[in-house]
Amino acid sequence: MARPVHGSSDAGYRVKRRALLAALGAISLGGFVPRLGIAQAKAPIKRLVLVFQPNGVIMDNWRPAGGTPAGAALGALSPSLAAFEPIKSKIAVVTGLNKKSFGADNHQQGMGGLWTGSRMGPAEELAKPAPENAALADGMSIDQAVAQAAKGTTRFDSLQFQVDRTSSGGLGPGWMTGIYSGPAQPMIGENSPYKMFARVFDGFAGKTDGEAAQLRAERQSVLDRVATELTGLSATLGASDRMKLDQHLTHVRSIERRLVDQSAMGPRCEPASLQASLATEKDPLKNDNYPEMVRLQTDIAMLALGCDLTRIVSLQYSYSVSGRIFNWLGYTPPKDTRGATDHHDHSHDWDLNDVSKNYLSDIDRWYAEQVAYLVQSLDAVQDGDATLLDNTCVVWGNEMARGGHTLDDMPFLVAGGALHGMPQGKNFDFNGTKTMHNRLLVSIGRGMGLSLDKFGTSDESLGGLPGFV
Amino acid sequence: MLALVALACQGQVVGPNPSGVSSPGAAGGGSLEPNGALPADGIRDVSTRCEPKAQASAEFAPLARLTRREYVRTLRDLLGVDFPLANLQPDGIVGLFFANVATAVSETQVDEYRLAAEQVAEAASLDPAALTGCAPDTGETCARSFIESFGRRAFRRPLSSEEQQAYLAIYRVGSARDGFRGGVRLVVTGFLESPWFLYRVEQAPRSASGPVKLGAFELAARLSYLITGSTPDVALLDTASAGGLDTDGGVSAQADRLLASPAAASALSAFHQEWLKVSALADIEKDATLFPEWNDQLKGAIAAETEHFVGYVLGQGDGRFATLLTAPFSVIDPVLAPLYGVSAPGGVGRVEFAPGERSGLLTQPAFLAVKAHDRQTSPVRRGIGLLQSLACISLPPPPPTVMANEPKITADATTRQRFAAHSNNPTCAGCHAKIDPAGFVFESYDAIGRYRASENGAAIDTQVTLVNVADDVNGAYPNVRALLEHLAQSQTVGDCYATQWFRYALKRDPVSRDACSLKRMLGAFDASQGGIRDLVRAVASADAFRYGVKEAE
């Protein structure tokens, strides 16, 4: 049941107004509530969500039959994508795209290049083995290109959600994230939903007006001072260090802005609905907490989008070479030929036997269910004349194609984004056409309003993906 | 293809070249390009006038943000608050070591710092009298003195009067809630969000042309983070204030004092954990059927062993690098006794191993278990680990066309036999001829570091012949003990170890301008017969450590 909130549906708005204000009141903010942006939203707002799943997929069970480079109607869904059946008129499955390896390890290039379309470097770092290899992508990711073009529009220009990360230095930072604010500037996401919630809703929950005002004044006084110090210090440093402090200052300014402008908190803000599940903190890095962390981060991300706290979100489920052991599929994870039970190890056996193939397909199906949950939830929220999904372009990608660690025939799924001009209910298979995935990045950027002909490390201005914007 | 791969596998020598291959024109120090690579024939052949300060060896040091470990230890020393390391974003790396010098912070990180500062300040100010040392009702008088004294420690230098006023203003905002306590809380929050706290700011070299001495407080911070892994204590700041770090003797005296402190043992252990990459232990899982004893408690004891052992060698022991590589004993928690097959010490204590069974750090479970798979050993990871950490040889990852899979476990072969496929496959052989012997020699330890004499009923074969590593490393060895005893005396390995310290201390690779600094470090290391404290002291007194230059525009 779609829940009308803002835009043209006045009746719905009135019905929900009381509950809404109550919800908003619960997270703060006394005097600032009247500045809600509810009535102003005239043109529909475009949003972008990038979702990541690691270690490739079992393509035999993932690729729906009948895809063409021109985009055929999406017929029966494949076993791994069955969860999208109820929403398949709003998705486009895209297979057969190629990613360039540029000579890096394919996990690493696949991760760094997924949303940047850029090579990893420098070469002397690429030449080192994983633990001491500090190579990073040489360009910004498409979500950040969009975020930087729309800087200051919402409380957060973008939010990076991550579930699970290695913390101990077994792998360099190039394996940890696909989101970059610029060349060699990785943005590793927040991996704790508890901390993410505190960030997004800023600790004002349960405070009286007076307390909230005091807290705001306190934070303001500290951030002012930090900004002054950064400015003074930056002026005394050389170019590369100045760049670091200026970035830091930019972030402080942005935090200050959201602190002052609590009013930018839009409708549909019901953090109370999540607070119960967040009440007891669990270890976000523990293997068996993974499904719960995935769900919590996804819920917080949707809340942030729904509240218009941000329009750009990345949801990174684990990371390249993820070793998650899927104990929650209803059976004990089988052992691969080396006796291992984890995702990455099994992915090396993807074509050896049915044990690994079936387990990996179930993992793919599990990830599909998480993305389908996100997509369907977005579709259940009315946004003006359409749903939140129609106004949100969701792109689900993987750092590699198969467990075989190849970068051709990359699996993507685009959901929603009707407003962006994304194809709906289509099945694209670009196999044999040597089409680079950079062109999908171009289409994502164009859908969000950027004017692009190429993106990432790409000499040719090939434009968007055929059949896309 | 074979030729290409074999060529690529010369690897990247980082630091002094251990190969001993001479390259004409590179020797003689004076002709070195200041920013060029180190001389190809090794640091020891730099024949220059390496008089101190004559041509102060210094290089631009990029602004460094505290690593997670530095941040956590600094908070503990400043405020007595234990902040969980896992709550912070992962660090960047320089070589084998954690360092945040290459990239800017993300907004997520700035927010993390902000939330952490609020949490820590809240906890630290629960008892404001204890934190500030004065009665709560003294109000602003005490606030002023607290800002001055705490600020000096948080910023690692005295505050200007402008800064004191600014933090007093913050105190006033905070005291509107909860009076004195609220004011102190907000002041602490402010200090912990400041760039002067989060970064190790070094300004002295940045306005001058040519190498200049770091400021006394900047040097104090370098000394303290190098030796204790944390912020300068009050005594060090006082010494810096009084000009006590302006002389060589003063620097040495403070280095000695810090080296004798309990914090040093823990920080020097941390170097060795990063150096061997065993800090990854927390993420290591093992097959529950084969290794039912593998749990968080055991992992904790394994991680603690590195610290206990290094602390012991540096404290009660002879403090020598060779002992780290060859000790037939360790210092363990009773939890580790069954894995070692020794009787449990009462509490953490020294245990002796059967003759020939163990030989120092690389034969402890931390290294052996991290560099292994979850069901079987990994001669490849162990071999690469040894070559990286001890010989400073950084091998390229397998070419993208190669599927780097561990071999299938079969009941009728030993791991060594299974991994032999590498040398039978010409694509792999180029690199693995070098890697695998350095790993096979560890086959007498299973995937969690237990000693074993046989595998699948076949006797373990640890005989190896190392090739293409370095002249004083290549050769045949019957077992790991023989290899490590030899490596402990190898100049290649000693030079590499010293260079690793250089990299750790300065968060960068050495360049040719550092040749004299390195040469003196090596000299001190040799003269003390491999004394680790002497080496660290030599790092602390090296020109490269005490001088800086402005960034080239």
Chai-1 contact restraints between the chains, C-beta under 6 A:
chainA,res_idxA,chainB,res_idxB,connection_type,confidence,min_distance_angstrom,max_distance_angstrom,comment,restraint_id
A,S101,B,P400,contact,1.0,0.0,6.0,A-B,restraint_1
A,D105,B,P397,contact,1.0,0.0,6.0,A-B,restraint_2
A,N106,B,P400,contact,1.0,0.0,6.0,A-B,restraint_3
A,A127,B,Q12,contact,1.0,0.0,6.0,A-B,restraint_4
A,A127,B,P396,contact,1.0,0.0,6.0,A-B,restraint_5
A,K128,B,S394,contact,1.0,0.0,6.0,A-B,restraint_6
A,P129,B,I384,contact,1.0,0.0,6.0,A-B,restraint_7
A,P129,B,L395,contact,1.0,0.0,6.0,A-B,restraint_8
A,P129,B,P397,contact,1.0,0.0,6.0,A-B,restraint_9
A,P131,B,K277,contact,1.0,0.0,6.0,A-B,restraint_10
A,E132,B,G95,contact,1.0,0.0,6.0,A-B,restraint_11
A,E132,B,L96,contact,1.0,0.0,6.0,A-B,restraint_12
A,A134,B,I93,contact,1.0,0.0,6.0,A-B,restraint_13
A,Q160,B,T108,contact,1.0,0.0,6.0,A-B,restraint_14
A,T166,B,D283,contact,1.0,0.0,6.0,A-B,restraint_15
A,S167,B,A86,contact,1.0,0.0,6.0,A-B,restraint_16
A,S167,B,P90,contact,1.0,0.0,6.0,A-B,restraint_17
A,S168,B,S279,contact,1.0,0.0,6.0,A-B,restraint_18
A,S168,B,A280,contact,1.0,0.0,6.0,A-B,restraint_19
A,S168,B,A282,contact,1.0,0.0,6.0,A-B,restraint_20
A,S168,B,D283,contact,1.0,0.0,6.0,A-B,restraint_21
A,G169,B,S279,contact,1.0,0.0,6.0,A-B,restraint_22
A,G169,B,A280,contact,1.0,0.0,6.0,A-B,restraint_23
A,G170,B,A280,contact,1.0,0.0,6.0,A-B,restraint_24
A,G170,B,D283,contact,1.0,0.0,6.0,A-B,restraint_25
A,G172,B,I93,contact,1.0,0.0,6.0,A-B,restraint_26
A,P173,B,G92,contact,1.0,0.0,6.0,A-B,restraint_27
A,Q185,B,T103,contact,1.0,0.0,6.0,A-B,restraint_28
A,M187,B,S106,contact,1.0,0.0,6.0,A-B,restraint_29
A,I188,B,Q89,contact,1.0,0.0,6.0,A-B,restraint_30
A,E190,B,T108,contact,1.0,0.0,6.0,A-B,restraint_31
A,A198,B,L115,contact,1.0,0.0,6.0,A-B,restraint_32
A,R199,B,D111,contact,1.0,0.0,6.0,A-B,restraint_33
A,Q214,B,R177,contact,1.0,0.0,6.0,A-B,restraint_34
A,A217,B,V173,contact,1.0,0.0,6.0,A-B,restraint_35
A,E218,B,V173,contact,1.0,0.0,6.0,A-B,restraint_36
A,E218,B,G174,contact,1.0,0.0,6.0,A-B,restraint_37
A,E218,B,L186,contact,1.0,0.0,6.0,A-B,restraint_38
A,S221,B,I170,contact,1.0,0.0,6.0,A-B,restraint_39
A,S221,B,V173,contact,1.0,0.0,6.0,A-B,restraint_40
A,V222,B,T189,contact,1.0,0.0,6.0,A-B,restraint_41
A,V222,B,G190,contact,1.0,0.0,6.0,A-B,restraint_42
A,V222,B,E193,contact,1.0,0.0,6.0,A-B,restraint_43
A,R225,B,A166,contact,1.0,0.0,6.0,A-B,restraint_44
A,R225,B,G190,contact,1.0,0.0,6.0,A-B,restraint_45
A,V226,B,E193,contact,1.0,0.0,6.0,A-B,restraint_46
A,E229,B,S194,contact,1.0,0.0,6.0,A-B,restraint_47
A,E229,B,P195,contact,1.0,0.0,6.0,A-B,restraint_48
A,L230,B,P195,contact,1.0,0.0,6.0,A-B,restraint_49
A,L233,B,P195,contact,1.0,0.0,6.0,A-B,restraint_50
A,T236,B,Q203,contact,1.0,0.0,6.0,A-B,restraint_51
A,G238,B,E551,contact,1.0,0.0,6.0,A-B,restraint_52
A,D241,B,L63,contact,1.0,0.0,6.0,A-B,restraint_53
A,K244,B,L63,contact,1.0,0.0,6.0,A-B,restraint_54
A,K244,B,A104,contact,1.0,0.0,6.0,A-B,restraint_55
A,Q247,B,A104,contact,1.0,0.0,6.0,A-B,restraint_56
A,H248,B,V105,contact,1.0,0.0,6.0,A-B,restraint_57
A,H251,B,E107,contact,1.0,0.0,6.0,A-B,restraint_58
A,H251,B,V110,contact,1.0,0.0,6.0,A-B,restraint_59
A,T337,B,K408,contact,1.0,0.0,6.0,A-B,restraint_60
A,R338,B,E406,contact,1.0,0.0,6.0,A-B,restraint_61
A,R338,B,I409,contact,1.0,0.0,6.0,A-B,restraint_62
A,G339,B,D287,contact,1.0,0.0,6.0,A-B,restraint_63
A,G339,B,R375,contact,1.0,0.0,6.0,A-B,restraint_64
A,G339,B,I409,contact,1.0,0.0,6.0,A-B,restraint_65
A,A340,B,D374,contact,1.0,0.0,6.0,A-B,restraint_66
A,H348,B,N405,contact,1.0,0.0,6.0,A-B,restraint_67
